[in-house]
Amino acid sequence: MQSFAKRWLISINCIAKSHGVSGDVEMKKCDIVRIVEDALQVKSGSLSVDSVAKEVPAWDSMGLLAIMSVLDEYGITFATGDTELLLSMPKIIQLFEDAGKLD
């Protein structure tokens, strides 16, 4: 029987591979995608590292507030006028990179 941690890692690897993502840095990117999926309350696997707000109905003004809240929990800060940084996964991932939260 596999440990929970090993099953979790295998599951994350499968999700990452299904989005065309591989390697250590990408695993972290996959984690960020999962964080945003949770914030938007969308089905796991429905977003990818290339997703943008205009393609996701839940990524509306309320979704932006949810993403802001989650980013704050992770210590990710940005200027109030910079909400356009929250309109795509690549830009959100860049916020994590800029904050030194991504390997």
N, C-alpha and C positions, 0 to 999 in steps of 0.2 A: 504494500500500500504506500502511495506517495504522500509526502508531507504536504500540508496546506500550502506552504511557501513555494514548493516545487510545482504544484498544480497551478498556482497563481501565476508563476513565471511562465509556464508553458502556455497558459491562456493568454497572457499579455503578448507573448511572442506570436501566437496565432493571429491575434487581432492586428498586431503591427504588420505582419506579413501580408494580411489581407488588404492592408492599405498601402502596400508597396514600401514598407519601412523596415529597415534592419539595422543591427548594430547598437552599441551602447548609447550614443547620442540620440539616435532615433527612438530608442526605448523611452528615453526621457520625453521626447516629443510626443510619443504615444500617450504617456502619462498626462501631459498637458491637454491633449485632445479629450481624454477621459474626464479630466477636471471640468472642462467646458461643457461636455455632454451632461455631466451631473448638474452643473449650474443651470443649464437650459432645460433640464428635465426631459431630455430626448433619449431615445433608445441607444444603448451601447452599440457602437459600430456605425452609427448614422453620420458621424463627422469624420473627416480625415485631416491630415496636416495641411491640406490645400483648401478646406472649406471656407466659404465666405458668407456673411450675414444675409445677403440678398437671396441666397439659395435655401435658407432654413427659416420656415415660418416662425419658429419659437425664438429666433434671434431678433426680436423686436425691441422696443424701448424697455420693456420689462426684463427681457433677456439680457440687455446691456447692463441693467442695474444688478442683476444676479451675477453676471460675469465680474463686474466691478467689485462686488462684495467678496467673491471668491478670491480675486487677485489680491485684495487687501489682506485676506487671511494668510496669503503666502508672502506678504511683505512686498508685493509689486505695486509700485506707485507711478503715477503719471499726472500730468497737469490736467485740470478740469476741462480745458478746451481741447484736449487730445483724445476725445472719445473715438475718433476715426481709427485709432490704434486698436480698437476692440471690434472692428468690423471684419476681421479675417483671422484665420488660424495662423498664417505666417507672421502677421504683425503681433499677435498675442505671444507666439513662441519667441519672437524677437524681444519682447518685454522681459520674458524669463531669462533669455540669454544676457540682455543688458544688465539685469539685476544679479547676474552670477548664479542663477538658480538652475542652470542647465549645464551639464558636463560638456 
